[in-house]
Amino acid sequence: MLEGFEISEQIREYITLGIGLVISLMIKDFMTNFLKGIAFRMNPLFKEGDLVLVDDEPAIVVRIGIRNTTFGVEKATGESTWMSVDNARIPYLKIEKVVRSVVGSRGQNVYDASFPNISTMKEKTDEKKSGSNDNIPDT
């Protein structure tokens, strides 16, 4: 019986080691997303409500969260979608800030005329900041 006790002690050590490894990997993933989110939020070039191009598609930064960042993206088909991205993936996306929209010959904002849903998304984001709209997901 003493031999069985020694084997269970060895198994217990491996189980403890395995659990510790799993917990450390979970903490590593959380901290990576958390720190990348903080870095993206602290970046003076981007803030919630900014018009951007995400992988060459017009979008708006809806929410910069602890683990995820949410973009409102207007597809080439005219559909508007929410795109939630883990903050660890942010450095691998091509994100360009729209600093100045082109104004057409009639004085109309070409960016807003070409992508009308982006203006609607921007209004919803502004409403969310004021606390009047609950349709925007919190991440």
Backbone hydrogen bonds, N-H to C=O, Kabsch-Sander energy under -0.5 kcal/mol:
donor,donor_aa,acceptor,acceptor_aa,energy
5,F,1,M,-1.5
6,E,2,L,-1.6
7,I,3,E,-1.8
8,S,4,G,-2.1
9,E,5,F,-1.8
10,Q,6,E,-1.7
11,I,7,I,-2.4
12,R,8,S,-2.4
13,E,9,E,-1.7
14,Y,10,Q,-1.9
15,I,11,I,-2.6
16,T,12,R,-2.6
17,L,13,E,-2.4
18,G,14,Y,-2.7
19,I,15,I,-2.6
20,G,16,T,-2.4
21,L,17,L,-2.1
22,V,18,G,-2.3
23,I,19,I,-2.5
24,S,20,G,-2.2
25,L,21,L,-2.1
26,M,22,V,-2.1
27,I,23,I,-2.3
28,K,24,S,-2.2
29,D,25,L,-2.2
30,F,26,M,-2.3
31,M,27,I,-2.9
32,T,28,K,-2.3
33,N,29,D,-2.3
34,F,30,F,-2.8
35,L,31,M,-2.8
36,K,32,T,-2.3
37,G,33,N,-2.3
38,I,34,F,-2.3
39,A,35,L,-2.5
40,F,36,K,-2.5
41,R,37,G,-2.6
42,M,38,I,-2.5
43,N,39,A,-0.9
46,F,43,N,-1.2
49,G,61,V,-3.8
50,D,47,K,-1.8
52,V,59,A,-2.6
53,L,96,E,-3.1
54,V,52,V,-0.5
54,V,57,E,-2.7
55,D,53,L,-0.6
55,D,94,K,-3.3
57,E,54,V,-1.2
59,A,52,V,-2.9
60,I,72,G,-1.7
61,V,50,D,-2.3
62,V,60,I,-0.9
62,V,70,T,-2.3
63,R,70,T,-1.7
65,G,63,R,-0.7
65,G,68,N,-2.5
67,R,139,T,-0.7
69,T,85,V,-2.6
70,T,63,R,-3.0
71,F,83,M,-2.9
72,G,60,I,-2.6
73,V,71,F,-0.7
73,V,81,T,-3.1
74,E,58,P,-2.6
75,K,73,V,-0.7
75,K,79,E,-3.0
78,G,75,K,-1.9
81,T,73,V,-3.0
83,M,71,F,-3.3
84,S,82,W,-0.5
85,V,69,T,-2.9
85,V,83,M,-0.5
87,N,67,R,-2.5
89,R,86,D,-1.9
90,I,87,N,-0.8
92,Y,89,R,-1.5
93,L,89,R,-0.5
93,L,90,I,-1.6
95,I,93,L,-1.0
96,E,53,L,-2.5
96,E,94,K,-0.5
98,V,51,L,-2.8
99,V,97,K,-1.0
104,G,102,V,-0.5
104,G,108,Q,-3.0
107,G,104,G,-1.7
110,V,102,V,-2.3
110,V,108,Q,-0.7
111,Y,102,V,-0.6
113,A,109,N,-2.2
114,S,110,V,-2.5
115,F,111,Y,-1.8
118,I,115,F,-1.1
119,S,115,F,-0.8
120,T,116,P,-1.3
121,M,117,N,-2.6
122,K,118,I,-2.5
123,E,119,S,-2.1
124,K,120,T,-2.2
125,T,121,M,-2.4
126,D,122,K,-2.4
127,E,123,E,-2.2
128,K,124,K,-2.3
129,K,125,T,-2.1
130,S,126,D,-1.5
131,G,127,E,-0.6
131,G,128,K,-0.8
132,S,127,E,-2.3
